């Protein structure tokens, strides 16, 4: 008798606690949002219907602001964010999401359905919630 293995989907492991910010705000203001949200990633909103979402990671700030000795008060988010970003569907199997992350060198991705951001998926969510069930 074969035991059916339950498919763990991105929607099961994503976090729905995220912030969407404007790309025109300063990195200093974005850092305040990072602190308030206790997050490692912020989603940058579309400027119009034909635009795409962006992502800002703390590592982007470290590499493009801190390491280059730039002032967070004088750098706008759009200067250091990633855009466009690879997004994932909430119904994707986490095994494929992990492979996608590996293939594209990602650690985070917005979860988007019908053009709306539902959450953010990360390696930590995939492993801790998907594998360990935490």
C-alpha positions in Angstrom: 0.0 0.0 0.0 1.5 3.3 -1.1 1.1 6.3 1.3 0.0 9.5 -0.4 2.4 12.3 0.3 0.7 15.6 1.0 1.8 18.4 -1.3 2.9 21.5 0.6 2.1 24.6 -1.3 3.6 28.1 -1.3 0.4 29.4 0.3 1.1 27.1 3.3 4.5 28.5 4.0 4.4 32.1 2.9 4.1 35.0 5.3 1.2 37.3 4.8 2.8 39.9 7.0 4.6 42.3 4.6 4.7 46.0 3.7 4.3 47.6 0.4 6.2 50.9 0.0 6.7 53.5 -2.7 10.0 53.4 -4.5 10.4 57.1 -4.2 10.9 57.1 -0.4 14.4 57.2 1.0 16.3 54.2 2.2 16.2 55.8 5.7 12.4 55.8 5.7 12.4 52.2 4.3 14.6 51.1 7.2 12.0 52.4 9.6 9.4 50.3 7.9 11.8 47.3 8.1 12.0 47.8 11.8 8.3 48.4 12.3 7.4 45.2 10.3 10.3 43.2 11.8 11.0 42.1 8.2 13.9 41.3 5.9 12.0 42.2 2.7 9.8 45.0 1.5 7.7 45.0 -1.6 7.9 48.1 -3.8 4.5 49.0 -5.3 3.7 49.4 -8.9 3.7 53.0 -10.2 1.0 52.3 -12.7 -0.9 49.2 -14.1 1.9 48.5 -16.7 4.6 48.6 -14.1 6.0 45.6 -12.1 6.6 45.1 -8.3 10.0 45.4 -6.9 11.7 44.0 -3.8 14.1 45.6 -1.3 16.1 43.4 1.0 18.3 44.4 3.9 21.2 42.9 1.9 20.5 45.4 -0.9 20.8 48.2 1.6 24.0 46.7 3.0 25.6 46.2 -0.5 24.4 49.4 -2.2 24.3 51.9 0.6 26.4 50.9 3.6 29.3 49.3 1.7 29.4 52.2 -0.7 29.3 54.7 2.2 26.2 56.4 0.8 23.8 58.3 3.0 20.4 56.5 3.6 18.7 59.9 3.8 19.9 60.8 0.3 19.3 57.5 -1.5 15.9 56.5 -2.8 14.6 53.0 -2.7 14.3 52.8 -6.5 18.0 53.2 -6.8 18.9 50.0 -4.9 15.8 47.7 -5.2 15.4 44.7 -7.4 12.9 45.1 -10.2 11.3 43.3 -11.9 11.2 40.4 -9.5 10.4 36.7 -10.0 7.1 36.0 -8.3 5.5 32.7 -7.5 1.9 31.4 -7.5 0.4 30.5 -4.1 -0.5 27.0 -5.5 3.1 26.1 -6.5 4.6 23.0 -4.7 7.4 24.2 -2.4 9.8 21.7 -4.0 9.5 23.6 -7.3 9.7 26.9 -5.5 13.0 25.8 -3.9 14.3 24.8 -7.3 13.2 28.1 -8.8 15.1 29.9 -6.0 18.2 27.8 -6.6 18.0 28.3 -10.4 17.7 32.1 -10.2 19.8 32.8 -7.0 16.8 33.9 -5.0 16.0 33.8 -1.3 12.7 35.7 -1.3 9.8 36.1 -3.8 6.5 37.8 -3.7 3.5 35.5 -3.9 1.1 37.0 -6.5 -2.3 35.8 -7.7 -4.3 37.8 -10.2 -1.9 40.7 -10.0 -2.3 41.1 -6.3 0.4 40.4 -3.7 -0.7 37.9 -1.2 2.5 37.4 0.7 6.2 36.7 0.6 7.9 33.3 0.4 11.4 32.6 1.6 13.8 29.7 2.1 13.3 30.0 5.9 9.5 29.7 5.4 9.9 26.8 3.1 12.2 24.9 5.5 10.7 25.8 8.8 7.0 25.7 7.9 7.1 23.3 4.9 9.6 20.7 6.1 9.5 21.0 9.9 5.9 22.1 10.1 6.8 24.9 12.6 
